């Protein structure tokens, strides 16, 4: 999660904790995201091409597509 993901998101199953101090800005824990969505959906959501309940990902993704795909693939693996 070198592209700033862990600033807002935790992956508690991997002992990754969000570093942001604002609870209002903290995103959800991503430990189980792979059981809810596939890697293509995760990529689309982070790139703001997909929404959840009408809401897009809060922060535009500034990394490259290969890194985003690697993170998405990692998230869908059993944690």
Backbone as ProteinMPNN parsed JSONL, in Angstrom:
{"seq_chain_A": "XXXXXXXXXXXXXXXXXXXXXXXXXXXXXXXXXXXXXXXXXXXXXXXXXXXXXXXXXXXXXXXXXXXXXXXXXXXXXXX", "coords_chain_A": {"N_chain_A": [[0.829, -1.184, 0.0], [1.78, 1.321, -0.927], [0.889, 3.569, -2.195], [-0.475, 5.4, -0.721], [-2.804, 4.316, 0.261], [-3.005, 3.199, 2.825], [-3.11, 5.387, 4.383], [-5.742, 6.149, 4.807], [-7.103, 3.707, 4.933], [-7.337, 0.58, 6.665], [-6.008, -2.738, 6.921], [-6.757, -4.969, 8.736], [-6.369, -7.711, 9.093], [-3.84, -8.065, 8.174], [-2.317, -6.618, 9.84], [-2.129, -3.918, 9.172], [-2.578, -0.62, 9.751], [-4.644, 2.252, 9.46], [-3.287, 5.497, 9.021], [-4.274, 8.027, 9.281], [-5.508, 10.58, 11.373], [-8.033, 11.613, 11.67], [-11.203, 10.531, 12.346], [-13.42, 10.95, 10.79], [-12.444, 11.082, 8.189], [-11.414, 8.588, 7.844], [-11.287, 5.586, 6.043], [-13.037, 2.485, 5.243], [-12.087, -0.662, 6.781], [-10.227, -2.918, 4.857], [-10.033, -5.653, 4.934], [-11.908, -7.692, 4.278], [-12.804, -7.077, 1.74], [-12.316, -8.471, -0.607], [-13.998, -10.657, -0.457], [-16.359, -9.584, -1.045], [-16.199, -8.189, -3.44], [-14.711, -8.371, -6.74], [-11.363, -8.114, -8.196], [-11.462, -6.495, -10.508], [-13.692, -4.881, -10.007], [-12.794, -3.498, -7.738], [-10.643, -2.039, -8.812], [-12.062, -0.405, -10.66], [-13.699, 1.029, -8.868], [-11.816, 2.447, -7.284], [-10.705, 3.993, -9.271], [-12.76, 5.652, -9.702], [-14.792, 4.92, -11.421], [-16.835, 3.394, -10.717], [-19.46, 3.187, -8.317], [-20.586, 3.214, -4.875], [-23.575, 2.924, -3.381], [-24.227, 5.289, -4.693], [-22.01, 6.837, -4.189], [-18.716, 7.814, -4.962], [-15.25, 6.702, -4.773], [-13.462, 8.471, -2.338], [-11.002, 9.837, -2.748], [-9.158, 10.772, -5.584], [-7.305, 8.358, -7.392], [-3.839, 8.403, -7.563], [-1.743, 6.843, -8.347], [-0.058, 4.409, -10.51], [-1.53, 2.282, -13.065], [-0.641, -0.4, -12.996], [0.276, -0.734, -10.358], [-2.12, -0.3, -8.968], [-3.632, -2.473, -9.894], [-2.117, -4.559, -8.828], [-2.49, -4.138, -6.054], [-5.278, -4.472, -5.9], [-5.528, -7.144, -6.751], [-4.145, -8.366, -4.643], [-5.823, -7.72, -2.507], [-8.068, -9.295, -3.021], [-7.261, -11.816, -2.447], [-7.471, -14.446, -0.054], [-7.413, -13.189, 3.169]], "CA_chain_A": [[0.0, 0.0, 0.0], [2.695, 2.454, -1.008], [0.276, 4.69, -2.896], [-1.257, 6.194, 0.211], [-4.036, 3.626, 0.665], [-3.006, 2.979, 4.272], [-3.365, 6.624, 5.107], [-7.164, 6.143, 5.19], [-7.627, 2.348, 5.085], [-6.593, -0.459, 7.367], [-6.219, -4.137, 6.554], [-6.464, -5.483, 10.069], [-5.886, -9.09, 9.023], [-2.417, -8.009, 7.842], [-1.724, -5.678, 10.794], [-1.946, -2.609, 8.548], [-3.497, 0.326, 10.372], [-4.74, 3.567, 8.843], [-2.466, 6.472, 9.738], [-4.988, 9.301, 9.4], [-6.021, 10.754, 12.733], [-9.436, 12.018, 11.61], [-12.148, 9.421, 12.188], [-14.335, 11.326, 9.711], [-11.793, 10.807, 6.912], [-10.955, 7.2, 7.818], [-12.055, 4.692, 5.186], [-13.308, 1.181, 5.848], [-11.083, -1.727, 6.792], [-10.33, -3.647, 3.589], [-9.72, -7.067, 5.152], [-12.878, -8.599, 3.663], [-13.302, -6.53, 0.479], [-12.21, -9.5, -1.641], [-15.135, -11.577, -0.379], [-17.521, -8.824, -1.497], [-15.987, -7.676, -4.798], [-13.519, -8.889, -7.415], [-10.305, -7.132, -8.441], [-11.899, -5.529, -11.52], [-14.572, -3.927, -9.35], [-11.961, -2.657, -6.873], [-9.94, -1.102, -9.699], [-13.04, 0.564, -11.167], [-14.127, 1.893, -7.776], [-10.729, 3.349, -6.911], [-10.535, 4.928, -10.386], [-13.993, 6.44, -9.719], [-15.639, 4.471, -12.524], [-17.846, 2.59, -10.041], [-19.898, 3.85, -7.09], [-21.276, 2.433, -3.852], [-24.69, 3.748, -2.892], [-24.144, 6.596, -5.333], [-20.8, 7.545, -3.765], [-17.453, 7.375, -5.54], [-14.086, 6.711, -3.887], [-13.263, 9.864, -1.917], [-9.766, 10.458, -3.225], [-8.717, 10.266, -6.885], [-6.091, 7.54, -7.317], [-2.745, 9.079, -8.258], [-0.707, 5.878, -8.711], [-0.177, 3.869, -11.87], [-2.485, 1.181, -13.211], [-0.039, -1.668, -12.58], [0.258, -0.774, -8.895], [-3.507, -0.451, -8.542], [-4.021, -3.86, -10.174], [-1.429, -5.414, -7.844], [-3.18, -3.983, -4.765], [-6.601, -5.083, -6.04], [-5.319, -8.603, -6.768], [-3.757, -8.747, -3.288], [-6.997, -7.598, -1.639], [-9.053, -10.373, -3.245], [-6.721, -13.061, -1.908], [-7.906, -14.636, 1.337], [-6.563, -12.487, 4.141]], "C_chain_A": [[0.874, 1.248, 0.0], [2.103, 3.664, -1.696], [-0.653, 5.49, -1.999], [-2.53, 5.529, 0.69], [-4.138, 3.506, 2.179], [-3.104, 4.275, 5.06], [-4.803, 6.594, 5.633], [-7.699, 4.747, 5.523], [-6.709, 1.462, 5.909], [-6.874, -1.797, 6.681], [-5.817, -4.89, 7.824], [-5.933, -6.905, 10.05], [-4.402, -9.159, 8.685], [-1.665, -7.033, 8.75], [-1.342, -4.346, 10.151], [-3.013, -1.693, 9.133], [-3.476, 1.647, 9.617], [-3.953, 4.568, 9.681], [-3.172, 7.801, 9.95], [-5.598, 9.417, 10.794], [-7.509, 11.111, 12.756], [-10.34, 10.808, 11.386], [-13.111, 9.692, 11.03], [-13.751, 10.983, 8.34], [-11.345, 9.356, 6.772], [-11.881, 6.37, 6.932], [-12.266, 3.353, 5.862], [-12.08, 0.267, 5.849], [-11.299, -2.567, 5.532], [-10.053, -5.144, 3.72], [-10.635, -8.019, 4.394], [-13.387, -8.125, 2.306], [-13.285, -7.571, -0.639], [-13.322, -10.531, -1.584], [-16.411, -10.905, -0.874], [-17.423, -8.406, -2.965], [-14.748, -8.32, -5.409], [-12.537, -7.75, -7.706], [-10.721, -6.095, -9.477], [-12.797, -4.465, -10.905], [-13.76, -2.972, -8.48], [-11.228, -1.614, -7.706], [-10.897, -0.016, -10.189], [-13.489, 1.533, -10.073], [-13.043, 2.908, -7.422], [-10.487, 4.38, -8.015], [-11.776, 5.804, -10.597], [-14.864, 6.154, -10.933], [-16.823, 3.658, -12.005], [-18.207, 3.32, -8.751], [-20.537, 2.839, -6.14], [-22.345, 3.351, -3.266], [-24.608, 5.171, -3.427], [-22.902, 7.399, -4.991], [-19.568, 6.947, -4.426], [-16.376, 7.359, -4.455], [-13.737, 8.165, -3.59], [-12.093, 10.562, -2.586], [-9.409, 9.906, -4.599], [-7.394, 9.5, -6.741], [-5.001, 8.185, -8.159], [-1.635, 8.127, -8.692], [-0.878, 5.38, -10.136], [-1.077, 2.639, -11.877], [-1.919, -0.162, -12.755], [-0.037, -1.812, -11.055], [-1.156, -0.982, -8.371], [-3.974, -1.883, -8.759], [-3.368, -4.802, -9.161], [-2.109, -5.333, -6.478], [-4.54, -4.67, -4.817], [-6.489, -6.616, -6.025], [-4.963, -9.118, -5.369], [-4.967, -8.721, -2.363], [-8.01, -8.728, -1.836], [-8.53, -11.732, -2.804], [-7.232, -13.221, -0.482], [-6.917, -14.01, 2.3], [-6.505, -13.304, 5.361]], "O_chain_A": [[0.71, 2.128, 0.846], [2.761, 4.701, -1.774], [-1.536, 6.191, -2.495], [-3.275, 6.131, 1.463], [-5.212, 3.685, 2.753], [-3.173, 4.248, 6.288], [-5.053, 6.972, 6.778], [-8.64, 4.616, 6.306], [-5.484, 1.575, 5.858], [-7.858, -1.948, 5.956], [-4.693, -5.376, 7.956], [-5.127, -7.272, 10.904], [-3.77, -10.196, 8.886], [-0.523, -6.666, 8.47], [-0.354, -3.722, 10.538], [-4.208, -1.966, 9.02], [-2.419, 2.108, 9.186], [-3.955, 4.493, 10.91], [-2.701, 8.625, 10.734], [-6.142, 8.448, 11.323], [-8.169, 10.922, 13.778], [-10.249, 10.141, 10.355], [-13.562, 8.759, 10.366], [-14.496, 10.628, 7.426], [-10.937, 8.939, 5.688], [-13.103, 6.441, 7.056], [-11.728, 3.112, 6.943], [-11.171, 0.41, 5.031], [-12.436, -2.886, 5.186], [-9.861, -5.827, 2.714], [-10.177, -9.056, 3.914], [-14.32, -8.721, 1.768], [-14.146, -7.553, -1.519], [-13.568, -11.218, -2.575], [-17.424, -11.569, -1.096], [-18.439, -8.285, -3.651], [-13.849, -8.76, -4.693], [-12.845, -6.578, -7.489], [-10.367, -4.924, -9.342], [-12.684, -3.285, -11.237], [-14.01, -1.766, -8.484], [-11.197, -0.438, -7.346], [-10.567, 1.169, -10.134], [-13.64, 2.728, -10.327], [-13.327, 4.097, -7.276], [-10.106, 5.515, -7.728], [-11.839, 6.591, -11.541], [-15.583, 7.029, -11.416], [-17.707, 3.281, -12.773], [-17.364, 3.993, -8.158], [-20.967, 1.76, -6.549], [-22.044, 4.415, -2.726], [-24.881, 6.135, -2.711], [-22.752, 8.529, -5.455], [-19.392, 5.729, -4.45], [-16.554, 7.918, -3.373], [-13.719, 8.997, -4.497], [-12.181, 11.736, -2.947], [-9.36, 8.688, -4.772], [-6.481, 9.95, -6.049], [-5.213, 8.481, -9.335], [-0.679, 8.556, -9.34], [-1.734, 5.863, -10.878], [-1.347, 2.038, -10.837], [-2.647, -0.976, -12.186], [-0.317, -2.889, -10.529], [-1.367, -1.753, -7.435], [-4.645, -2.45, -7.896], [-4.007, -5.742, -8.69], [-2.286, -6.356, -5.816], [-4.915, -5.374, -3.879], [-7.271, -7.294, -5.359], [-5.427, -10.182, -4.96], [-5.12, -9.606, -1.521], [-8.733, -9.076, -0.903], [-9.284, -12.706, -2.789], [-7.407, -12.229, 0.224], [-5.718, -14.283, 2.239], [-5.847, -12.923, 6.328]]}, "name": "protein", "num_of_chains": 1, "seq": "XXXXXXXXXXXXXXXXXXXXXXXXXXXXXXXXXXXXXXXXXXXXXXXXXXXXXXXXXXXXXXXXXXXXXXXXXXXXXXX"}
